[in-house]
Amino acid sequence: IDPHTHQYKITKVPPMLNYDNHKYQKCLQIYNQGKTSRQLAKEWLAYPTEHSVAMQSMADPLQQTIPPRVKDTVAASKFVLAQMVLPSDCYNKKYATGSFSMKLMDNMAGIVCIRHCKFGVTTISMNDINFHKPVKVGKIIILVGTLTFTSTNSMEVLVQAMTEDITTCERDIVSTAFFNYAILDKNYKVPPLILTNDREKRLFEEGKLRYENRKKKRRNELNDTKIVSTFSSA
């Protein structure tokens, strides 16, 4: 942080020396995928329809007309959580730590999954987490969790975090992420998600693609681990 302007400054990272080219190429691929995800997130923030939907979902609950809960729909499990950012949550008592935001987002995603499947769940992975703006002490952080995809044994939740200024009531989107959860009992199946509009259908198809990519990546990682284990024992 610049001591004069109190703004974040991004400095250049020194280049790596004596690195493994094979590992470097793999990490470079992951880095480029992250850049693509961040660009998509920026486009999402600039899209007025998506932004207005998120803002509307965070309006004062007392001023909303809450529709009757329909079992297994996206609206049935959607949840909103709010918390004040305290000095103990921050670096130098000024800005919230990334772990503070991630913990709240993980808790939010777990609540959404439990509300949908009515059973114990556990976190299996997290995708495309982006911190768009710093979270200052004294602000209210508001999180919205939305179920986007379900398979037989797993669920994906989009968590959007916003901050609200307690004096001006201005709100800013500060972070977004997809959390993936698995049901704890393999004999218990996740109820199929009922989709009620075009936006939910689009998010479901995107979630299905991420789900298939995760399965493929997991298989590749397991194969790489087996190769390394065989080489080590030789």
Secondary structure as UniProt FT lines:
FT   TURN            3..5
FT   HELIX           21..46
FT   HELIX           48..57
FT   HELIX           61..63
FT   TURN            71..72
FT   HELIX           74..77
FT   STRAND          79..84
FT   HELIX           87..89
FT   STRAND          90..91
FT   TURN            92..94
FT   STRAND          95..96
FT   HELIX           98..117
FT   STRAND          121..131
FT   TURN            137..138
FT   STRAND          140..150
FT   STRAND          154..164
FT   TURN            166..168
FT   STRAND          171..183
FT   TURN            186..187
FT   HELIX           198..233
//
